[in-house]
Amino acid sequence: MLRGGTSALGIINFISFLISIPILGGGIWLASRANSTDCIRFLQWPIIIVGLVLMVVSLMGFAGACYRQTWLLRLYLFAMFFIVLALLFFIVFAFAVTDRGDGQVVMNRRFLEYQLSDYSGWLRERVADPQYWATISACLRDGHACAGMRRFARDPNTGMLVPEPAEMFYSRNLSPIQSGCCKPPSSCAFTYNNETYWTPNPGVPTVVTDPDCSRWSNDQQMLCFQCDSCKAGVLAGIKKSWRKVAILNIVVLIILVIVYVAGCAAFRNAKRIENDEPIGMARMTKSHPSRFQF
């Protein structure tokens, strides 16, 4: 191909290479959260794979444009079509599996409460699976998900640092996992001692109120990691993470579609130049042209 066509294709391939960077970055960000926060390790791989494939395909198309290898450019456009479809599928899937479930507002609490019954679908079934939840709960414990809960305040009488009072704790904005896994549900009406140590109130029938009340343990290795509220907190964290990445991928998808259309047009233009066909030349002519010329 001649320079005019290859230069346009080279620029388009370079742009698609740049687009692969935020896709790959989104997958790496999900992977970092999977190891420390959400503990869901299967979500990041589709994004990482799409980002890596797009990066390799872009380099392949760039090489095809520089070295005028038509078969590489054809393969580039063919692969780009399926990358666009894969990215579109992930966006639709991410919004479909996170369409339900929000935290519930509780009186005199700044943080939200989470219930597993508010969620449904494939993602809830996967998280609620006993074997899979055993892996997630172990990840939460090993990652010290509740370590950041502890805060201290200075006692005005002694001047010493003591655990923050209940009023300060109730005014905090906790993450979904902190709210669901590191404390008992507010419906249990337990007495606050510190952020991760609560004592039951004998006047409240905890078992009837919420099954999670009987699952709570002051053992710092147990806490509420077996509670349904903890599973709901994990789902709420996943929803936030997936929605952020999905919104980024919507922007990337729009740019990628524009780049793909421009790439197809540039490839056709380059083929015309290769065949010494003037750009814009009509492919069909009339056997008896009209007398009127415009």
C-alpha positions as CSV (number, residue, x, y, z in Angstrom):
1,M,0.0,0.0,0.0
2,L,1.1,3.5,-0.5
3,R,1.9,6.0,2.2
4,G,-1.4,7.8,2.2
5,G,-3.3,4.7,3.2
6,T,-0.8,3.3,5.6
7,S,-0.3,6.5,7.5
8,A,-4.0,6.7,8.3
9,L,-4.2,3.1,9.3
10,G,-1.1,3.5,11.4
11,I,-2.6,6.4,13.3
12,I,-5.9,4.4,13.8
13,N,-4.0,1.4,15.1
14,F,-2.0,3.6,17.5
15,I,-5.3,5.1,18.8
16,S,-6.7,1.6,19.4
17,F,-3.5,0.7,21.2
18,L,-4.0,3.7,23.5
19,I,-7.6,2.6,24.1
20,S,-6.5,-0.8,25.4
21,I,-4.6,0.9,28.2
22,P,-7.7,2.0,30.2
23,I,-9.4,-1.3,29.6
24,L,-6.4,-3.2,30.9
25,G,-6.1,-0.7,33.8
26,G,-9.8,-1.3,34.7
27,G,-9.1,-5.1,34.9
28,I,-6.0,-4.6,37.0
29,W,-8.0,-2.3,39.3
30,L,-10.6,-5.0,39.7
31,A,-7.8,-7.5,40.4
32,S,-6.4,-5.3,43.1
33,R,-9.8,-5.1,44.8
34,A,-10.2,-8.9,44.4
35,N,-7.1,-9.4,46.5
36,S,-7.9,-6.9,49.2
37,T,-11.5,-5.7,49.2
38,D,-14.2,-7.6,47.2
39,C,-12.4,-11.0,47.2
40,I,-14.2,-11.9,44.0
41,R,-11.4,-13.2,41.7
42,F,-13.3,-14.2,38.5
43,L,-14.5,-10.7,37.5
44,Q,-11.3,-9.1,36.4
45,W,-10.2,-11.8,33.9
46,P,-12.6,-11.0,31.0
47,I,-11.5,-7.3,31.1
48,I,-7.8,-8.1,31.4
49,I,-8.1,-10.5,28.4
50,V,-10.0,-8.0,26.3
51,G,-7.4,-5.3,27.1
52,L,-4.5,-7.6,26.3
53,V,-6.0,-8.9,23.1
54,L,-6.8,-5.4,21.9
55,M,-3.2,-4.3,22.7
56,V,-1.8,-7.2,20.7
57,V,-4.2,-6.8,17.8
58,S,-3.4,-3.1,17.6
59,L,0.3,-3.7,17.4
60,M,-0.4,-6.3,14.8
61,G,-2.4,-3.8,12.7
62,F,0.2,-1.2,13.2
63,A,2.9,-3.6,11.9
64,G,0.6,-4.5,9.0
65,A,0.2,-0.8,8.1
66,C,4.0,0.0,8.4
67,Y,5.1,-3.1,6.4
68,R,2.1,-3.0,4.0
69,Q,0.9,-6.4,4.9
70,T,-2.7,-6.6,3.7
71,W,-3.4,-9.9,5.4
72,L,-2.4,-8.4,8.8
73,L,-4.8,-5.5,8.3
74,R,-7.6,-7.8,7.4
75,L,-6.9,-9.9,10.5
76,Y,-6.8,-6.7,12.5
77,L,-10.2,-5.6,11.4
78,F,-11.7,-9.1,11.8
79,A,-10.3,-9.3,15.4
80,M,-11.4,-5.8,16.3
81,F,-15.0,-6.7,15.4
82,F,-15.1,-9.5,17.9
83,I,-13.3,-7.3,20.5
84,V,-16.1,-4.7,20.2
85,L,-18.7,-7.5,20.6
86,A,-16.9,-8.9,23.7
87,L,-16.7,-5.5,25.3
88,L,-20.4,-4.8,24.6
89,F,-21.2,-8.2,26.1
90,F,-19.3,-7.4,29.3
91,I,-21.1,-4.0,29.6
92,V,-24.5,-5.6,29.2
93,F,-23.6,-8.5,31.5
94,A,-22.2,-6.1,34.2
95,F,-25.4,-4.0,34.3
96,A,-27.7,-7.1,34.1
97,V,-26.2,-8.9,37.1
98,T,-26.0,-5.7,39.3
99,D,-29.4,-4.3,38.5
100,R,-30.9,-5.0,41.9
101,G,-29.8,-4.3,45.5
102,D,-29.1,-1.1,47.4
103,G,-28.3,-0.3,51.0
104,Q,-31.2,0.4,53.4
105,V,-31.3,3.6,55.5
106,V,-31.6,3.1,59.2
107,M,-32.7,5.8,61.7
108,N,-29.9,7.5,63.6
109,R,-27.3,5.8,61.4
110,R,-25.2,7.4,58.7
111,F,-24.1,4.1,57.3
112,L,-26.4,1.8,55.3
113,E,-27.5,-1.7,56.2
114,Y,-27.4,-4.5,53.6
115,Q,-29.7,-7.5,53.3
116,L,-29.2,-10.5,51.0
117,S,-32.9,-10.6,50.2
118,D,-32.5,-7.3,48.3
119,Y,-30.3,-9.0,45.7
120,S,-31.1,-11.7,43.2
121,G,-29.8,-13.5,40.1
122,W,-26.7,-15.2,39.1
123,L,-24.3,-13.2,41.2
124,R,-26.2,-13.7,44.4
125,E,-26.4,-17.5,43.8
126,R,-22.6,-17.6,43.2
127,V,-21.8,-15.6,46.4
128,A,-24.3,-17.5,48.5
129,D,-22.9,-20.9,47.4
130,P,-21.3,-22.4,50.6
131,Q,-18.1,-23.6,49.0
132,Y,-17.5,-20.3,47.2
133,W,-18.4,-18.3,50.2
134,A,-15.9,-20.2,52.3
135,T,-13.2,-18.9,49.9
136,I,-14.6,-15.3,50.0
137,S,-14.9,-15.2,53.8
138,A,-11.3,-16.6,54.2
139,C,-10.1,-13.9,51.9
140,L,-11.9,-11.2,54.0
141,R,-10.3,-12.6,57.2
142,D,-6.8,-12.9,55.6
143,G,-7.1,-9.4,54.1
144,H,-8.1,-7.9,57.5
145,A,-11.2,-6.4,56.0
146,C,-12.2,-5.1,59.5
147,A,-8.8,-3.8,60.6
148,G,-9.6,-0.3,59.5
149,M,-12.7,-0.1,61.7
150,R,-10.9,0.8,64.9
151,R,-10.8,4.4,65.8
152,F,-10.0,6.2,69.1
153,A,-11.0,9.4,70.8
154,R,-9.4,11.2,73.7
155,D,-11.2,10.9,77.0
156,P,-11.9,14.5,78.3
157,N,-11.4,13.4,81.9
158,T,-8.2,11.3,81.7
159,G,-6.8,12.6,78.4
160,M,-6.2,9.0,77.3
161,L,-7.1,7.5,74.0
162,V,-10.2,5.2,74.3
163,P,-12.4,3.5,71.7
164,E,-14.7,6.1,70.0
165,P,-18.2,6.3,71.6
166,A,-21.3,4.9,70.0
167,E,-22.5,8.3,68.8
168,M,-19.3,8.8,66.8
169,F,-19.4,5.3,65.4
170,Y,-23.0,5.7,64.3
171,S,-22.1,8.9,62.4
172,R,-19.4,7.2,60.3
173,N,-19.8,6.4,56.6
174,L,-18.9,2.7,56.5
175,S,-18.1,0.7,53.4
176,P,-20.6,-2.1,52.5
177,I,-18.2,-4.8,53.7
178,Q,-17.5,-3.0,57.0
179,S,-21.2,-2.5,57.6
180,G,-22.2,-6.1,56.6
181,C,-19.3,-8.1,57.9
182,C,-17.6,-6.2,60.8
183,K,-20.6,-5.5,63.0
184,P,-24.0,-7.1,63.8
185,P,-27.1,-5.8,62.0
186,S,-28.7,-2.8,63.6
187,S,-31.9,-4.8,64.0
188,C,-30.2,-6.9,66.6
189,A,-30.0,-3.9,69.0
190,F,-26.7,-5.1,70.4
191,T,-24.9,-2.9,72.9
192,Y,-21.9,-1.2,71.5
193,N,-18.5,-1.7,73.2
194,N,-16.3,-0.9,70.3
195,E,-16.4,-1.2,66.5
196,T,-16.0,-5.0,66.5
197,Y,-17.2,-5.9,70.0
198,W,-20.9,-6.0,70.8
199,T,-22.9,-7.6,73.5
200,P,-26.5,-8.9,73.1
201,N,-29.4,-7.0,74.8
202,P,-31.3,-9.5,76.9
203,G,-34.6,-7.7,76.3
204,V,-34.5,-8.2,72.5
205,P,-35.4,-11.6,70.9
206,T,-32.5,-11.6,68.5
207,V,-33.2,-15.0,66.9
208,V,-36.7,-14.0,65.9
209,T,-35.6,-10.5,64.7
210,D,-32.8,-11.5,62.4
211,P,-31.0,-14.9,62.0
212,D,-27.7,-12.9,61.6
213,C,-27.9,-11.9,65.2
214,S,-27.2,-15.5,66.3
215,R,-24.3,-15.7,63.8
216,W,-22.5,-12.7,65.2
217,S,-19.3,-13.6,67.2
218,N,-17.0,-11.3,69.1
219,D,-14.2,-13.6,68.0
220,Q,-12.2,-11.2,65.8
221,Q,-11.6,-14.0,63.3
222,M,-15.3,-14.7,63.0
223,L,-17.3,-11.5,63.5
224,C,-20.2,-11.6,61.0
225,F,-18.3,-13.3,58.2
226,Q,-21.0,-16.0,58.1
227,C,-23.9,-13.6,58.1
228,D,-26.2,-12.9,55.1
229,S,-25.5,-9.2,55.7
230,C,-21.8,-9.9,55.0
231,K,-22.7,-11.6,51.7
232,A,-25.0,-8.6,50.8
233,G,-22.1,-6.2,51.7
234,V,-19.8,-8.1,49.3
235,L,-22.5,-7.9,46.6
236,A,-22.9,-4.2,47.2
237,G,-19.1,-3.7,46.9
238,I,-19.1,-5.7,43.7
239,K,-21.9,-3.6,42.3
240,K,-20.0,-0.4,42.8
241,S,-16.8,-1.8,41.3
242,W,-18.5,-3.3,38.3
243,R,-20.5,-0.2,37.6
244,K,-17.4,2.0,37.7
245,V,-15.6,-0.2,35.2
246,A,-18.7,-0.7,33.0
247,I,-19.1,3.1,32.7
248,L,-15.5,3.5,31.8
249,N,-15.9,0.7,29.2
250,I,-19.0,2.4,27.7
251,V,-16.8,5.5,26.9
252,V,-14.1,3.2,25.6
253,L,-16.6,1.2,23.5
254,I,-17.9,4.4,21.8
255,I,-14.4,5.5,20.9
256,L,-13.5,1.9,19.8
257,V,-16.5,1.8,17.4
258,I,-15.5,5.1,15.9
259,V,-12.0,3.9,15.5
260,Y,-13.2,0.6,13.9
261,V,-15.4,2.4,11.4
262,A,-12.6,4.8,10.6
263,G,-10.2,1.8,10.2
264,C,-12.6,0.1,7.7
265,A,-12.8,3.3,5.7
266,A,-9.1,3.8,5.7
267,F,-8.5,0.2,4.7
268,R,-10.9,0.6,1.7
269,N,-9.2,3.8,0.8
270,A,-5.8,2.2,1.0
271,K,-7.0,-0.6,-1.3
272,R,-8.2,1.9,-3.8
273,I,-4.9,3.6,-3.8
274,E,-3.1,0.3,-4.2
275,N,-5.3,-0.4,-7.3
276,D,-4.6,3.1,-8.7
277,E,-8.4,3.8,-8.4
278,P,-9.2,7.5,-8.0
279,I,-11.0,8.2,-4.7
280,G,-14.7,8.8,-5.3
281,M,-14.7,7.2,-8.8
282,A,-18.0,5.8,-9.7
283,R,-18.0,2.0,-10.1
284,M,-21.0,2.0,-12.5
285,T,-21.6,4.2,-15.6
286,K,-24.6,4.6,-17.7
287,S,-24.5,3.3,-21.3
288,H,-26.3,6.4,-22.4
289,P,-25.3,9.3,-20.2
290,S,-27.7,12.2,-19.7
291,R,-27.2,15.3,-21.8
292,F,-27.4,17.5,-18.7
293,Q,-24.2,17.7,-16.8
294,F,-24.0,19.1,-13.3
